[in-house]
Amino acid sequence: MQEELHKLLDEVLKRADEQEIISIRQLLNGVKRKQNHENESLIGGIFAMDKRSDSEELEISIPISTVTHNSLQIVHGGVTATLVDTAMGTLANMLLPDGYGAVTTNLNVHYLAPGTGTKLTARATVVHRGTKTMVVEGKVVSAEGKMVAHSTGSFFIIKK
């Protein structure tokens, strides 16, 4: 298995341009971030998610890079959705008692501007906190302060 992986990596690196090498480095560093418990998930590691929170709000930032780009060289809408869903879901889960978890049941994302610049930050706040569901609002902004997306998410509360 490792020999196969080394062969594939060598083949890809021989043909890679500068942007592809930067992307490969980010992907490998993402696996390393997860292994080092800097991120809880592989997606968090690959996108180099940086999390900050207080008791009522959560913020997750990611650097904009070739890994986050679509074919137009702006952040892919799916990456923006993943970022805001992660921020909202993480906040929902942080607010629950031990033994419970929250899963996304509905996600609405309104894209307002292209994701450009150096980083995107998603800020999540709770709109409604019930016993079986939670509704969370998310806003994604660029490093320059421009709002890129506005989102709401519904989360079903489950016993783990």
N, C-alpha and C positions, 0 to 999 in steps of 0.2 A: 504494500500500500504506500509506504513512504517513498520507495523507489519510483513508483508511478507518479507520485506528487512532485518529486524532484525533477523528473523528466518533463512533466507538464510545465512546471515553473521555469525551467531552463528554456524550453521552446517559446513560451510566451515572452520572457524577458529578452530573448534574442531579437524578436520582431517588434518590441514595444517602443512607442515614441515617448517623449518626455512626460506628457499628460497621463499616459497609461502607466508609466512607472510610478508617478505620484499616486495614482489610484490604487495600484497594487500595494504600495507602502501603507496607504490608509487602511485598506482591508486587513492586511496583516497586523497592523497596530491595533485595529479593532478587536481582533481575536485576542491579542495580548492584553488589552484593557479588560476584557471579560475574564480571562484567566487570572489576572491580578486583582479581580473584584473591584475594579474602578467603575465598571458598569455591570448591571444585573443581567443584561441580555446581550446577545450577539449584535442585534440591531443597534442597541445603545452604544456598544463598543465601536462598531463600524462607522456610525455617524458621529462618534466622539461626543456623545451627549454629556453636558455638564449641568448638574441639577442643583438648585438652591430653593429652599422653602422656609416658610414660617408656618404657623398653625393654621392659617386660612388661605394661603396662596402658595402656588408652586411655579417655578420658572425653570425651563430647560432650554439651553442654547446649544446650537450646533454650528460648526464652521461651514461656510459654503465652499464647496470644492468640486472637482470633476466627478466625484462619486455622487454628489447630490444633483448634478446638472441633467437636464433633458437635452434633446438634440438642438435646442435653441440657445444653449449655454446659460439657461436660468434654472433655478431650482425646480425640479420636477414636482408637479402638484401632489403626487403620491407621497413624496418625501415630506412636504409641508403637512399633509394630512396625518402622516405617521408621527411627526413631531408634536402636533397639537393633540392628537389622540393619546400619545404617551404622557404628555403633561397632565391632561385632564384625568386620565385613568390612574396615573400615579397618585395624584392628589386624592381622588376618590378612595383609593385603597389605603392611603395614609390615615384617613379619617375614620376608618372602620375599626371596631374592636378585634382583638385576636380571634382567629378562627373564622373570619369572614373575608370575602374578597368581592371586588366589583369587576364586572365585565361589560364592555361596550355593547349596548343594544341598538343605539342609533347615533350616527355621526353626521352632522351637517357642517359643511365647510363652504364659506363664501370667499372666493379668491378676489382680492381687491387690487393687488399690484403684483408685478413679477418679483420673485425672490432673487435679488441681486445684492452685491456688496460682499462683505466679509463673513457675516454670520446672521442667523435667524434665531430669535428668542420667542418661545411660546410661554405665555402667562395664563395660568388656570385659576379660576375662582368658582366656588360653589354658588349655584343659583337656588337649588332646592335640595334638602337632605331629608329623605323619608326613611321608613323602616325597611322598605323593599327596593326602592329606587333612589337614584341621585341624579340631578341635572347639574352639569358643569359648563361654564363658559370658558372659551379659550380665545386668546388673541395672539397672532403671530406678527412680530415686528422685525424690521431689518436693523442692522447696527446703526443706521442713520435715523432711526425712529419712525420710518414709514410703515404704516400698517399693511401687511401683506395678505392676511386672512383673518376672518372672524369665524368662530365656530361655537357650536353647542353640541354637547354629547349627553346622552342618557345612559345610565349605568344600572344594571340589575345587580342587587346585592345577594350574594350566595354564601352558603355555609361551605367552608373548605372541606 
